[in-house]
Amino acid sequence: SSDLAALQQYQRASEMQRRLMQADPKNEMNRNSYALSLQTLASLLHATGDRSAALAHYREALAIVQALSAADPGNLRRKGLCGEMMTAMAAIDAENGNRDEAERLFRAGMRLLKLAADRKGANTEDESNYAEQLLTSPLPQFADPARALIYARKAADASHHALWVYLDLLARALQAAGDSAGAAQQERNAID
């Protein structure tokens, strides 16, 4: 399948990134690139059903990004990346029935995603990542369609309503908030 082919490709790419990082462990770009490759690999492993390996890769990536974040505490975008990884891990823990760990990770991850989305200079990715988690939380107590709508609208507005991905997010947020007509209009806009 295409997931398996992508998985094999990312395993090779991640290994190459690991070697670059090990060759120059103080190089922040190499460390960040390796963490991002691990994050993508973890996502693919999760998609193929290997939750255990996915969690292990997310943990390794998170440790790297947390260390980079600690060295640059004002970098809220990097904190947002930590939040992305934590919410992904929380989803896997929820699937595995580890509710307490899922809640702990999701709560911490959402706090970081909100910091990134609310920061001065936040971009559409920051806003949409936060909105997406508010819409798709595997833990019902964290779902907040009204708040998701606020951030989805910000992302769509910032993109000048020109990118289908943000219009689709806005449509899903409108639907979750009970505005079916608005959702249908945004889906039409996304297609046009």
Secondary structure per residue as TSV (DSSP state, phi and psi in degrees):
chain	resnum	aa	ss	phi	psi
A	1	S	-	360.0	167.2
A	2	S	H	-68.8	-31.0
A	3	D	H	-63.3	-41.5
A	4	L	H	-67.7	-39.5
A	5	A	H	-64.6	-43.7
A	6	A	H	-63.6	-39.8
A	7	L	H	-59.8	-46.9
A	8	Q	H	-63.4	-39.5
A	9	Q	H	-64.7	-43.3
A	10	Y	H	-71.5	-29.1
A	11	Q	H	-63.2	-42.2
A	12	R	H	-66.3	-44.5
A	13	A	H	-64.3	-40.6
A	14	S	H	-64.8	-39.4
A	15	E	H	-63.4	-40.5
A	16	M	H	-64.4	-42.3
A	17	Q	H	-63.6	-37.8
A	18	R	H	-62.1	-43.6
A	19	R	H	-63.4	-41.2
A	20	L	H	-62.3	-41.9
A	21	M	H	-64.9	-42.6
A	22	Q	H	-67.5	-32.2
A	23	A	H	-68.7	-28.4
A	24	D	S	-144.2	75.0
A	25	P	T	-63.9	-16.2
A	26	K	T	-91.0	-5.2
A	27	N	-	-77.4	108.8
A	28	E	H	-61.3	-39.3
A	29	M	H	-63.0	-42.0
A	30	N	H	-64.8	-40.9
A	31	R	H	-65.3	-43.8
A	32	N	H	-63.9	-44.0
A	33	S	H	-61.8	-40.8
A	34	Y	H	-64.6	-42.7
A	35	A	H	-62.0	-42.0
A	36	L	H	-65.5	-36.5
A	37	S	H	-67.2	-36.7
A	38	L	H	-66.2	-38.6
A	39	Q	H	-61.9	-46.1
A	40	T	H	-64.3	-43.0
A	41	L	H	-60.7	-43.2
A	42	A	H	-61.3	-41.9
A	43	S	H	-62.1	-43.2
A	44	L	H	-66.7	-40.0
A	45	L	H	-61.8	-41.4
A	46	H	H	-62.5	-43.7
A	47	A	H	-62.5	-30.0
A	48	T	T	-90.5	1.9
A	49	G	T	95.3	1.5
A	50	D	-	-93.1	77.0
A	51	R	H	-66.4	-35.3
A	52	S	H	-63.8	-48.3
A	53	A	H	-66.7	-36.8
A	54	A	H	-60.5	-47.0
A	55	L	H	-60.5	-41.9
A	56	A	H	-61.3	-41.6
A	57	H	H	-70.3	-39.6
A	58	Y	H	-62.0	-41.8
A	59	R	H	-61.4	-44.1
A	60	E	H	-64.1	-43.6
A	61	A	H	-64.3	-43.4
A	62	L	H	-62.1	-41.1
A	63	A	H	-60.5	-40.9
A	64	I	H	-65.6	-47.6
A	65	V	H	-68.5	-35.4
A	66	Q	H	-64.1	-39.5
A	67	A	H	-64.8	-42.6
A	68	L	H	-64.3	-38.8
A	69	S	H	-66.7	-39.2
A	70	A	H	-63.4	-32.8
A	71	A	H	-77.2	-15.4
A	72	D	S	-140.8	69.6
A	73	P	T	-63.2	-18.0
A	74	G	T	-83.0	-6.4
A	75	N	-	-82.5	91.0
A	76	L	H	-73.2	-24.7
A	77	R	H	-63.4	-40.5
A	78	R	H	-67.9	-36.5
A	79	K	H	-62.0	-37.6
A	80	G	H	-61.4	-38.0
A	81	L	H	-63.8	-40.7
A	82	C	H	-58.9	-43.0
A	83	G	H	-61.0	-40.8
A	84	E	H	-58.4	-46.4
A	85	M	H	-66.7	-41.0
A	86	M	H	-63.7	-41.6
A	87	T	H	-69.3	-33.9
A	88	A	H	-65.4	-42.1
A	89	M	H	-65.0	-38.6
A	90	A	H	-61.4	-40.2
A	91	A	H	-62.0	-41.5
A	92	I	H	-67.5	-43.6
A	93	D	H	-60.7	-38.3
A	94	A	H	-63.3	-42.9
A	95	E	H	-61.4	-35.7
A	96	N	T	-81.0	-3.2
A	97	G	T	84.6	10.7
A	98	N	-	-90.6	71.3
A	99	R	H	-62.1	-42.7
A	100	D	H	-62.2	-45.9
A	101	E	H	-67.5	-38.9
A	102	A	H	-60.7	-45.1
A	103	E	H	-64.0	-43.2
A	104	R	H	-60.9	-48.8
A	105	L	H	-66.0	-42.8
A	106	F	H	-66.0	-42.4
A	107	R	H	-59.7	-48.2
A	108	A	H	-65.7	-42.1
A	109	G	H	-65.0	-41.2
A	110	M	H	-66.0	-36.4
A	111	R	H	-60.8	-42.7
A	112	L	H	-70.7	-39.3
A	113	L	H	-63.5	-38.5
A	114	K	H	-66.1	-42.0
A	115	L	H	-56.5	-44.9
A	116	A	H	-66.4	-41.9
A	117	A	H	-70.6	-28.2
A	118	D	H	-93.6	-5.0
A	119	R	S	-70.1	154.4
A	120	K	T	-63.9	129.5
A	121	G	T	87.0	11.3
A	122	A	-	-57.4	145.3
A	123	N	-	-110.9	179.1
A	124	T	H	-61.0	-33.7
A	125	E	H	-65.5	-44.2
A	126	D	H	-60.5	-47.8
A	127	E	H	-67.0	-42.3
A	128	S	H	-71.0	-34.9
A	129	N	H	-60.9	-43.7
A	130	Y	H	-66.1	-46.3
A	131	A	H	-59.8	-42.7
A	132	E	H	-59.2	-43.9
A	133	Q	H	-67.6	-35.4
A	134	L	H	-65.9	-28.8
A	135	L	H	-84.4	-35.3
A	136	T	H	-113.9	14.3
A	137	S	-	-51.5	131.2
A	138	P	S	-73.4	-8.6
A	139	L	S	-113.5	112.3
A	140	P	G	-55.3	-30.8
A	141	Q	G	-67.5	-14.0
A	142	F	G	-100.3	-9.0
A	143	A	-	-70.1	135.4
A	144	D	-	-149.7	82.2
A	145	P	H	-58.0	-36.8
A	146	A	H	-64.6	-43.9
A	147	R	H	-70.5	-37.8
A	148	A	H	-58.1	-39.2
A	149	L	H	-62.4	-40.2
A	150	I	H	-59.1	-47.9
A	151	Y	H	-76.0	-33.7
A	152	A	H	-65.6	-39.2
A	153	R	H	-64.7	-41.4
A	154	K	H	-59.8	-44.8
A	155	A	H	-63.8	-44.5
A	156	A	H	-63.9	-43.2
A	157	D	H	-62.9	-44.1
A	158	A	H	-63.9	-28.6
A	159	S	T	-88.5	6.4
A	160	H	T	59.0	28.8
A	161	H	T	55.6	33.1
A	162	A	-	-105.8	-14.5
A	163	L	-	-110.3	124.1
A	164	W	H	-58.7	-33.4
A	165	V	H	-62.0	-37.7
A	166	Y	H	-80.0	-30.3
A	167	L	H	-69.1	-38.3
A	168	D	H	-64.2	-43.0
A	169	L	H	-60.9	-44.1
A	170	L	H	-61.6	-42.2
A	171	A	H	-61.5	-43.5
A	172	R	H	-65.9	-37.4
A	173	A	H	-67.7	-41.5
A	174	L	H	-61.0	-44.3
A	175	Q	H	-61.8	-45.4
A	176	A	H	-64.7	-30.2
A	177	A	T	-85.8	-0.3
A	178	G	T	97.2	9.4
A	179	D	-	-105.4	81.5
A	180	S	H	-65.7	-39.2
A	181	A	H	-64.6	-44.3
A	182	G	H	-63.7	-38.2
A	183	A	H	-63.4	-44.6
A	184	A	H	-62.6	-40.8
A	185	Q	H	-63.1	-43.0
A	186	Q	H	-66.9	-35.0
A	187	E	H	-65.4	-41.4
A	188	R	H	-62.1	-42.0
A	189	N	H	-61.6	-38.7
A	190	A	H	-65.1	-34.2
A	191	I	H	-77.7	-35.6
A	192	D	-	-69.6	360.0
